[in-house]
Amino acid sequence: MKFVVSSTELLSHLTAISKVISSKSTMPILDNFLFRIEESVLTITASDVETTLITSMELENVDGQGLIALPAKLLIDTLREFPEQPLTFQVDTSTFGVQIFSENGKYTIVGYDGEDFLETPSIDEDAGAVVMVNPKSLLKGIEKTLFATADDELRPVMNGIYVELTPDFMSFVASDAHKLVRYRRMDVKTESEAAFILPKKPASLLKNLLSRQDFEVKVHFNDKNAIFTLSNYKLICRLVEGNYPSYNSVIPVNNPNAMSIDRLAFLNTVKRVSVFANQASNLVKLSLTASQVVISAQDIDFSISAYERLACEYEGEEMEIGFKSVFLQEILANIPTAEVRLEMSDPSRAGLLLPEEREDEDEDVLMLLMPMMINV
């Protein structure tokens, strides 16, 4: 088996799929890429058992067909050092020896039997649900929610993004029990309702691939697996099994107290003031009056404290509410608009953070943050 491929193009494809390979794999074969030549197409697969990434390249110069597993790290480290040039791979499928010829040299590596590589999971074409999604919509849904997923071994359903498809919208939800993000796309609709929980790792891999995608993404899923088909890549992942909590029930609906404020000024003030917060609680306090908010923090153990005043528009009763600074900063950093709106009912109930104006008519962003007790 012999084929010629561009060094930089091959490196680009390998780098994109190499992120799926686990450094702690218990199966040595998964430290390799699976190369498969069929007709004039080179298909390369990488996997960590739970998630599989496949990429394909059209080749012009191919002789023979077959498959072989090649060491991932060795291959990438070698390709990184090549300037753009054609490389010729000559594969002996009986000994799994591989010779790579460059313009000025020859490199010899030993591969493994491709038949030992993990079988790729599949979904019957007639089974499960299929939806075509605009790549920008899918990318924004993942970007807006990924940071809010949990790391909870006892409740694995919280460690992924809950993707909900309805006749009216596509919804992305993530929560770690302290904060919750709900991001909706009105431009993606399905005839029937369906949902799945996308684990954190494949969501992160998709995020990297979608930024380069121009065409619609085919999402095909059943109870156990999901397949995301892009132009040159295919991601197959095992879904998180279980029922996602009823997130709508924790979103407060009657919030008469509302503050509108410059998002960047608010974020930067919280960053400065939180340096003086107690390291264990990370608490910052907001004292709200009609035209200003006082943001304060203190650490009694070290006798340090800080406060800053900021102009805002506030409607409602004067109140004090406390939030964990690091969560408040994360949420403010992930709301894209210049002005942000904080809606509250009372200091013991969750606050809603919303963009003051929609950037995009097809999106709806809602972020929720649980308050902290203020020790008076």
N, C-alpha and C positions, 0 to 999 in steps of 0.2 A: 504494500500500500504506500502510495507516494502522493504528496500534494505540495503546492506552493502557496504561500500566504504572506500578506504584508505584515511586517513585524509590529508596526504601531497599531494597526487595526486589530490584530490578534491580542495585543496587550490591552487595548481598550475594552474588548469583550471579556477577557479573562479577569481584569481588575473589577469590572462591574459584578460578575457573578462570584468572585472569590470571597466577598463579604459574608456569604452564607456559610462558608466552611468554619466549623467550630474548632477552637484550639484544644478543646478537651474531649475530642471524639474518642469513643471506645472502639470504633471500627476503623482500623488503619486504612482501608480502601477509601474512606471518605476524606482522606488527606489529599486525594487526587482529583483531577478533572477527568471526566469521561469524554474522549474524543470519538465521534462516530462519523464516518464518511459514507454517504449514500448518494450515488450519482455525482452531482457537482456541489452538494451542500455539506458543509462541515457543521455538525451540531455538537455543542459542548455543554456538559451538565456538571453542576456542583450541588452537593446536598449535605445536610446535617441530620438526616432522617425525618425531622419534623417539616423542614422546608427545603424545596428543591428549586434551583434556578437554571433555566435552559436558555442558551443563546444560539443563534444560527448565522452562518456566513455563506454567501455564494462564492464559490471558487472557480477560477477559469482553467487552472492547470491541475487535473486530478488523474491519477492512474490507480485503479482498483478501489475496493471498498472494504470496510471492516470497522472494528472498534478496539480501542486501547485506553487504559487509564494511565495518566501521566502525573508525576508529582507536582502539586500546585505551587508550592513555595519556590521550588527550584526553577520551574518554568517562568514564573513571574519575575523572580530576581534576575534571571538571564535576559529576558526580553526588555527589562527596564534599561539595560545598558546598551541596547542596539539603537543606532540611528535608523531612520526610515529606510527599509530595504526589503526586497523579497527574501523569504527564508524557505528552503526546501526541506520538508520532513520526509524521511524515508523510514518506514516502519516495517520491521520483521514481525509478522503476526504469530510466528511459531515460537520465537525466543523473547518477544516483547522488547527487543532492543530497538532504540530509536536514534537515528543520526540526523542532526540538524545542520544543514549546510548554509553558511552565510556567504557574503561576497568574498571574504578573505579567510574563512576558517571552517572548522567542523567541530560540532559538539555532540558527544555521545551520552545518552542517558538510558536508564532501564525503566520501562513501564511495567504495568501489571495487566493481567487478563481482564478485559472490559466486562466479561460475562459475570465477574464477581461483584460488580458495582450494583448498588441498590436499585431495585426495580422502581420505576417512576409511577406514583399513584395516578389513577385516572378516574374520570367520572363518565358514566354512559351519556352519550349525546342526548338521549331522550329523558334522562333522569335529572333531578335537581332543577334549579332556576338559572336563567341566563338573563343578563342585563348588559346593555352597551352604555358605557359611561364616558363622558368627556374627560380627558386626562387632567385638565386644569381643575375640574370639580372634584375629582378623586384626590388629587394632590392637596388641594386646600383643605378638604375634609380630614385628611391624615395629619397635615401640618398643624391644624387648629386644635386637634384633640390628643395627639400622641404624648404631649408633655403631661397630660392630666391622668394618664394610666397609672395603675398601682403596681407595687411589688409585694403582693400578698400571697404567700404560699398556701394559706388556709382557704383563700377564696380566689381560685385561679380565674374565675369569670371576670374579675375586676382588673386583670392584668392585660386586657386587650381593648380594642376599640369595637364598640357595639354598632354594627352597620344595619340600618333599618330601611327597608324599601317599601314604599306605599304608593297608591295611585296619585298622591298629591306632592310627595317630596322624597328625597333620600336623606337620611339622617345619620350623623356620626356622633356617638356619645362616648365619653370617657370620664371616669371618676375614681378617686382614691379614698373616698369617704370624707375628705376634707374639702376638696374642690370638685366641681363637676362642670364639664363643657358639653354643650349641645350645639352642633353645627348642622344646619339644614341647607340642602340645595333644592330649590324649586324647579330647576331645569332638568332634573333626573326623576323620572316617574316610571312605575311599573303597573301592569294591569292588576296583579294580585299582591298581597302583602307577604313579605319574606324578611328574614333577618339572620345574621350570623355574627360571631365574635372573632374578629381578626387579631391574632396574637401580635405582641409588640415587635418582635424581630422581623417577620415578613412585612409589617407595616412600615418599618424603618427602611427596609430594602426597597420596597415599592416607591417610597418617597424619593430615593436617589434615582430610580429609573424613570419615574414619571416626568421629571423636569426636562427630559430629552425627548419626550413622546409628543407627536403631533396629531396622531389619529386616535379615534375612539378605542377604548380598552374594553375587551370582552371579559365580563366577570361571570364565571360559571361555578356554582356551588351547590353542595348538598349538605347533609347533616354533619359530615366528617371533614370534608376537604373543600378548598376553593382554588380555582385556577384563574389567574389573571393573564390574559394574552395581549401582549404589546406587539409593536412592529417587529422588533428583532429579539425580544425576550419573552419568556414564559415563566411565571412564578406559580408554583404549586405549594400549598401549605395545608397543614392539618389545622383545623379550626379548634378554638377552645370550646369544649363541650360543657353544657349546663345552661341554666336560665339566667339571663341578665336581670338584675333587680329592677323593679318598677321605678325608673328614674323620675318620671313625671310627677309622682306623688311627693317628691322632696322639693320640687320647685315651688316656692311660695307665690301665690297669685295676687294677694292683696298687699301691696307695698306702698303705703301713702307717703313715706318719707323718701325723697329723691334728690340726689346731688348731681349737678353737671359740672365738670371740671376739665381743664386742659390735661390730657393724658400724660404727656411727656413731663410736664412740671410736677404732676402728682407722683409719677414713677420715680423721678430723680430725687424728690423730697423724701419719699419712703426709703430709698436706698441710703441717703445720708443719715436720716434719723435712726434707721434700724441698726446702725453701727453701735448705738448706745443701748440697744435692747438687751434684756437678759438672754444669755446664750442658750439656756435650756428652753425657754418659752418662745423666744424670738417675737415677742408681742409688741405691736405698735397700736397706739390708741388714736382714734379719730374723734374729735370733739366738734360737732356740727352746729353751726348757727346760720342765720339767714344769708349772710354774704361771705362767710369765710369758714374754713375748716382748719383746726389746729391738729397737726400730726405730731405725736409725742411718743417717746420711749424712755425707759429708765432701767438701770440695773442697780438695785439697792445694795447688793453685795459689794459693788465697787464704787458706790456713791457717784455714779455718773448718770447724766440725763440729757435729753435734747428735745427741743420742740421747734416747729416752724409753722408759720401761718401761710395759708394760700387762699387767694380769692376764689370763690365758687358761687354757683347759683344753687340755693337749697330751698326746697319747699317741704314743710313738715314740722314736727315738733323738734325742739332742741334735744339732742341726744349724744351719748358717747357709746362707741362700739369698738371692740378690739379685734384685730386680725393677726394671723401669723404672717410676719413680714415677707418671708421667702415665697409663700403662696400668692400673696397679693402682688408681689413683683412679677412672678411668672405670668399671672393673668393679665396684668397691665401691659406686659411685653408682647403678649399674643393677641391683643386687640389692635387692629390696624389703624383706627381712625384718630383724628387729632383731638376730638373731645370724647370723654367717656362718661357714662351715666351709672351711678350707684343707687340702686333701689333697695329700701329696707322697710321692714314692718316694726321690729323692735330689736334691742341689742342681743337678744338670746336666739334670734332666728337668722337663717342664712341671708346674706346680701347678694343681690344680683348685679353683675357688672355687664353692661351692654354698650355697644357703639352708639354714640349720640345720633349719628346719621349712617345710613347704609352706604357702603362703598359700591356694592353690587346689588341690583334689584333681585337677583336670583338667590341671594344667600341670607340666612338668618342666624346670627351668632348670639348665644346666651352663655354666660359663664357665672357660676355660682360659687360662693365661698362661705364656708361655715365660720361663725364668729368664735372668739375666745373669751373666756371670763376675764373681766377686768377686776383685779384685786384692789379694792378701794382702801 
